[in-house]
Amino acid sequence: MPRTRTSLPALPLVAMTAAALTLAALPAEAAAPVARKSEVWTITPTSTIAVDGHGYGHGRGMSQYGSEGAARQGLTSAQIMDFYYPGTTTGQLGGQVRVWITADNDSNTIVVARPGLKVRDLATRTKTPLPDKGATKWRLAAGSGTKTLVSFFKGRWVTWKTLKGDAELSAGGQPITLVLPHGKVAYRGALASRAPKPGKPKRRTVNRLPLDSYLKGVVPRETFTSWHPAALESQAIAARTYAAYEMQNPLSSIYQICDTTSCQVYGGFTAEYASTNAAVDATAGQVRRDAEGTPAFTQFSSSNGGWSAAGSVPYLVAQQDPYDGWSGNPNTTWTLPLTAGNVEKNYPAVGTLTSIAVDSRDGNGEWGGRATTMTLTGTGGSVQTTGEDFRLRVGLKSSWFTLRVTG
């Protein structure tokens, strides 16, 4: 199973592509394809293809729209968690999390000057207050070897100090505004300039902060702030548990999780909202634990279309979902156009497309469920692929689909 999850597609930050990224070795999806007669659609140069489908995302774990549907029916966040992650139990976890700020990609960590700023040398652990130089900005940049140059901007950049190792800026618990290549975002906690490889000039900006402070920048980017409290609390628990899992299975030696849909979307202090902050506070420290007592891998996606998909762990089960299909969910059922050219561009070995076949499905729901294996045939030959790979390449909402071909 890819180390990814998919979030709500209708948010300002479109999060459909999460499941496309495979990062680290996690268990593969457990559901075995169900043998069935292949469904074959012949494609001609004049064909029009419509794709009918259910759900948005991989469908494993919690349906975000389903959590709101359940909340509308009166379920508590604990009951929602019990339904979507059966066999897991509630636990408590805190600590600090390190988040890679991916948009800060110029190897400089630049912050807006503010009272109380301090810099810490991560090699010596020495923390030093930044002086009032009339500066408007402070910058951490790679120096020679493993050193970090600390500079301030007052009409031009002036080097103030050279530190022995990577460095970190903080403001006594107050938010710090990070200057990005395109805009500014405020973050709680500390902002560090870290070298993925010691002594290399390439740096990454890493936000270190308490887990629940981090969650306050995640939940409003992963759900709708107007949803019922139980749905927002469910998102907080799922997101906290997901982060806790990544904290124990870090992506890198310098950060544990990223801020995009490859992990879960994080917008910092700037993204915080009263209703989602309340959900984080109401569930403070709550995580879901597996049978061994470790944080569960709480994948979630926008909508499962009424039937969740199985994963390889016992609590990611295939089951019918009575909560996903409420009237406000635009993804329970959908129709999208597909062109032969789109398929040919994404699978060039096929040549000119002549047929699309779904060879097996997972056996759950309409049409036999999600497409698991497929064959694409054209003048260049045949290509075998999976339903998940196909939907990600050609831009479908999920792998639970069928085709209607005319012409």
C-alpha positions in Angstrom: 0.0 0.0 0.0 1.5 3.4 -0.9 2.5 5.5 2.1 -0.1 8.0 1.2 -3.7 9.0 1.7 -6.1 11.1 -0.2 -8.0 14.1 1.2 -11.1 16.1 0.2 -10.9 17.2 -3.4 -13.2 20.2 -3.0 -10.9 22.1 -0.6 -8.9 25.1 -1.8 -5.9 22.9 -1.9 -6.8 20.1 -4.3 -5.7 16.8 -2.7 -6.6 14.2 -5.2 -3.1 13.1 -6.1 -2.0 11.8 -2.7 -2.5 8.1 -3.6 -0.3 8.5 -6.6 2.9 8.8 -4.7 4.6 5.6 -3.5 7.3 6.6 -1.0 8.4 3.8 1.4 7.9 0.1 1.7 4.5 -0.4 3.5 2.3 -3.5 3.2 0.6 -3.9 -0.2 -3.1 -3.8 -0.4 -4.4 -7.1 0.7 -7.6 -7.6 -1.2 -7.1 -10.4 -3.8 -8.6 -9.8 -7.2 -11.8 -11.6 -7.9 -11.6 -13.8 -10.9 -14.3 -13.0 -13.5 -14.9 -12.8 -17.2 -13.0 -9.8 -18.6 -15.1 -6.8 -19.5 -13.8 -5.5 -22.8 -14.7 -2.3 -24.6 -13.7 -1.8 -28.2 -12.3 1.6 -29.0 -12.5 3.1 -32.5 -11.3 6.5 -33.8 -14.9 7.8 -33.5 -15.6 6.4 -30.0 -16.8 8.5 -27.2 -16.0 7.2 -23.7 -17.8 8.0 -20.5 -16.6 6.7 -17.2 -19.2 6.1 -14.4 -17.7 5.6 -11.0 -18.0 5.7 -7.2 -15.9 7.4 -4.6 -12.8 9.7 -4.6 -9.4 8.3 -3.6 -8.2 4.9 -2.6 -11.1 4.2 -0.3 -9.1 2.7 2.5 -9.9 3.6 6.1 -12.1 6.6 6.9 -14.2 8.2 4.3 -14.1 11.9 5.1 -17.5 12.5 3.6 -18.6 9.4 5.4 -17.5 10.8 8.7 -19.7 13.9 8.2 -22.6 11.6 7.1 -22.1 9.6 10.3 -22.0 12.8 12.4 -25.2 13.9 10.8 -26.8 10.7 12.0 -25.6 11.4 15.6 -22.5 9.2 15.9 -19.7 10.4 18.1 -16.1 10.7 17.0 -15.3 7.5 19.0 -18.1 5.6 17.2 -16.9 6.9 13.8 -13.4 5.8 14.6 -14.7 2.4 15.7 -16.5 2.0 12.4 -13.7 3.0 10.1 -10.9 1.3 12.0 -12.5 -1.7 13.6 -10.3 -3.5 16.2 -8.3 -0.4 17.0 -8.5 1.3 20.5 -8.1 4.8 21.8 -4.7 5.7 23.2 -2.8 8.9 24.1 0.3 10.3 22.5 2.1 13.6 22.4 5.6 14.7 21.6 7.2 16.9 19.0 6.8 16.4 15.2 9.2 17.5 12.5 7.5 18.6 9.3 9.3 19.3 5.9 7.9 22.5 4.4 8.1 21.6 0.8 7.2 24.9 -0.7 10.4 26.5 0.7 12.6 25.0 -2.0 15.3 27.6 -2.4 17.7 26.2 0.3 17.2 29.4 2.4 15.1 29.6 5.6 14.0 33.3 5.7 11.6 34.6 8.4 10.1 38.0 9.1 11.9 39.8 12.0 9.8 39.9 15.2 10.5 40.4 18.9 11.8 37.3 20.8 13.5 35.6 17.9 16.3 33.2 18.9 18.6 31.0 16.9 19.9 27.6 18.0 23.0 25.9 16.7 21.9 22.3 16.4 25.6 21.2 16.6 26.4 22.8 19.9 22.8 23.2 21.2 23.6 26.8 22.0 20.6 29.2 21.7 21.3 32.9 21.1 18.8 35.8 21.0 18.8 37.7 17.7 19.7 41.4 18.2 17.6 44.3 17.2 19.4 45.4 14.1 16.5 47.2 12.5 16.2 44.2 10.3 13.1 43.3 8.4 14.1 39.6 7.8 16.5 37.0 9.1 18.0 34.2 7.0 19.6 30.8 7.6 21.7 29.6 4.7 24.3 27.0 4.1 27.9 28.0 4.8 31.1 26.1 4.2 31.1 22.4 5.2 28.4 21.9 7.8 28.2 25.5 8.9 25.1 27.8 8.8 25.3 31.5 8.0 22.9 33.7 10.0 22.1 37.0 8.1 19.7 39.9 8.5 18.2 42.1 5.8 18.4 45.9 6.1 18.4 47.1 2.6 20.8 44.3 1.8 21.8 41.0 3.4 24.4 41.2 6.1 26.0 38.2 7.7 25.7 38.4 11.5 27.1 35.0 12.7 28.4 31.7 11.5 27.2 28.6 13.4 28.9 25.2 13.4 26.0 23.1 12.3 22.4 23.3 11.1 20.3 26.0 12.8 16.8 26.6 14.1 14.8 29.8 14.7 12.1 30.2 17.4 10.2 32.9 19.2 9.4 31.6 22.6 6.3 29.7 21.5 4.9 32.6 19.3 4.3 32.0 15.6 7.0 32.8 13.1 6.3 34.0 9.6 8.3 32.1 7.0 9.0 33.9 3.7 8.5 31.4 0.9 9.5 31.8 -2.8 5.9 32.6 -3.4 4.2 34.2 -0.4 4.4 34.0 3.4 3.0 31.5 5.9 3.1 31.7 9.7 4.1 28.6 11.8 4.0 27.6 15.4 7.1 26.2 17.0 10.6 26.4 15.5 11.8 26.6 11.9 15.1 24.9 11.1 17.5 24.9 8.1 18.5 21.3 7.8 20.9 19.6 5.4 19.6 16.2 4.2 23.3 15.2 3.7 25.9 16.7 6.1 28.1 19.2 4.4 26.0 19.6 1.3 24.7 23.1 0.3 21.1 21.9 -0.3 19.0 22.8 2.7 15.4 22.0 3.7 13.1 24.0 6.0 11.7 21.9 8.8 9.0 23.0 11.2 9.4 21.4 14.7 6.4 21.8 17.0 4.1 19.9 19.4 1.9 17.3 17.8 -1.4 19.0 18.7 -0.1 22.4 17.5 0.7 20.7 14.2 -2.8 19.2 14.0 -4.3 22.7 14.2 -2.7 23.4 10.8 -3.7 20.1 9.4 -7.4 19.6 10.2 -8.7 22.8 8.4 -6.8 21.8 5.3 -8.1 18.2 5.3 -11.8 18.8 5.9 -14.5 21.5 5.8 -14.4 23.7 8.8 -18.3 24.0 8.7 -18.8 20.3 9.3 -20.2 18.8 12.5 -17.9 18.6 15.5 -17.9 14.8 15.5 -16.6 14.8 11.9 -13.9 17.4 12.7 -12.9 15.4 15.8 -12.7 12.2 13.7 -10.4 14.0 11.3 -8.3 15.2 14.2 -7.9 11.7 15.6 -7.2 10.1 12.2 -4.7 12.8 11.3 -3.0 12.7 14.7 -2.7 8.9 14.5 -1.3 9.1 11.0 1.3 11.6 12.1 2.1 9.4 15.1 2.7 6.5 12.8 5.0 8.6 10.6 6.8 9.8 13.7 7.7 6.2 14.5 8.4 5.5 10.8 10.0 8.7 9.7 10.5 9.7 6.1 14.0 11.1 6.7 16.6 11.6 9.4 15.8 15.3 9.5 12.0 15.3 9.3 9.2 12.7 9.9 6.4 13.9 7.7 5.8 16.3 4.8 3.2 19.0 4.4 1.5 17.9 1.2 -0.9 15.2 0.0 2.0 12.8 -0.1 1.6 12.8 3.7 -1.2 15.0 4.9 -1.8 18.7 4.1 -0.5 21.1 6.6 -1.0 24.9 6.4 0.7 26.1 9.6 -0.7 28.7 12.0 -2.0 30.7 9.0 -4.5 27.9 8.2 -5.9 27.6 11.7 -9.7 28.0 12.2 -11.8 28.1 15.4 -13.9 25.1 14.8 -11.0 22.8 13.8 -8.9 24.1 16.7 -11.8 23.1 19.0 -11.8 19.6 17.5 -8.1 19.2 18.1 -8.5 20.5 21.7 -11.5 18.2 22.3 -9.5 15.2 21.3 -6.2 16.3 22.8 -3.6 13.6 22.4 -6.1 10.9 21.2 -4.8 8.3 18.7 -6.0 4.9 17.6 -3.7 2.0 18.5 -3.6 -1.4 16.8 -3.6 -4.8 18.6 0.1 -4.4 19.4 -0.5 -1.0 21.0 1.3 1.0 18.3 -0.2 3.9 16.3 -2.4 2.5 13.6 -1.9 3.4 9.9 -5.1 5.5 9.7 -5.4 6.1 6.0 -8.4 8.1 4.9 -9.7 9.4 1.6 -12.4 11.8 0.5 -15.1 9.3 -0.3 -15.3 5.5 -0.6 -18.4 5.5 -2.7 -20.4 3.4 -0.3 -17.9 0.6 0.1 -14.5 0.8 1.7 -11.4 -0.9 0.2 -9.3 -3.4 2.1 -5.7 -2.9 3.2 -3.3 -5.5 4.5 -3.7 -4.6 8.1 -6.7 -6.1 10.0 -8.3 -2.7 10.7 -8.4 -1.6 7.1 -11.4 -3.7 6.0 -13.6 -3.9 3.0 -17.1 -3.1 4.3 -20.3 -1.4 3.1 -20.5 2.2 4.3 -24.0 3.5 5.2 -22.7 7.0 5.9 -20.8 7.9 2.7 -23.8 8.5 0.5 -25.5 11.5 2.1 -26.9 14.2 -0.1 -23.9 16.6 0.3 -21.3 14.1 -1.1 -20.6 14.9 -4.7 -18.3 11.9 -5.1 -20.5 8.9 -4.1 -21.5 8.6 -7.8 -19.8 10.5 -10.7 -19.4 10.5 -14.5 -16.2 11.8 -16.3 -15.2 11.8 -19.9 -12.2 9.9 -21.1 -10.4 10.1 -24.5 -8.4 7.5 -26.3 -5.7 10.2 -26.6 -5.4 10.5 -22.8 -4.9 6.7 -22.5 -2.4 6.7 -25.3 -0.4 9.6 -23.8 -0.2 7.8 -20.4 0.5 4.4 -21.9 2.6 5.1 -25.0 3.5 1.4 -25.5 -0.1 0.8 -26.5 0.2 2.8 -29.7 -3.3 3.6 -31.0 -5.8 2.3 -28.5 -8.2 -0.4 -29.8 -9.6 -1.8 -26.5 -9.8 -1.4 -22.8 -10.4 -4.5 -20.6 -11.1 -4.8 -16.9 -9.9 -8.3 -16.1 -10.6 -8.5 -12.3 -12.3 -6.5 -9.6 -12.3 -6.6 -5.8 -15.8 -8.1 -5.6 -17.4 -5.4 -3.4 -20.3 -3.3 -4.7 -21.8 -2.4 -8.1 -20.1 -3.8 -11.2 -18.2 -6.2 -9.0 -16.3 -3.4 -7.2 -13.1 -1.6 -7.8 -11.1 -2.6 -10.9 -7.9 -4.4 -9.8 -6.3 -5.6 -13.0 -6.7 -4.2 -16.6 -5.4 -4.8 -20.1 -5.0 -1.9 -22.6 -4.6 -3.0 -26.2 -3.6 -1.1 -29.3 -1.5 -1.1 -32.4 1.7 -1.3 -30.4 0.6 -4.3 -28.3 -1.0 -4.9 -24.9 -0.2 -3.4 -21.6 -1.2 -4.9 -18.2 -1.9 -2.4 -15.4 -3.9 -2.0 -12.2 -7.1 -0.2 -11.8 -5.4 2.2 -9.3 -2.6 3.0 -11.7 -5.0 3.5 -14.5 -7.2 5.9 -12.6 -4.2 7.9 -11.4 -2.7 8.3 -14.8 -5.8 9.2 -16.7 -7.3 11.3 -13.9 -10.3 9.4 -12.6 -11.6 9.9 -9.1 -11.2 6.2 -8.0 -10.6 2.7 -9.4 -14.3 1.8 -8.8 -15.6 2.5 -12.3 -17.1 1.1 -15.5 -17.1 2.4 -19.0 -19.8 3.4 -21.5 -18.5 3.5 -25.1 -20.4 4.8 -28.1 -19.4 5.1 -31.7 
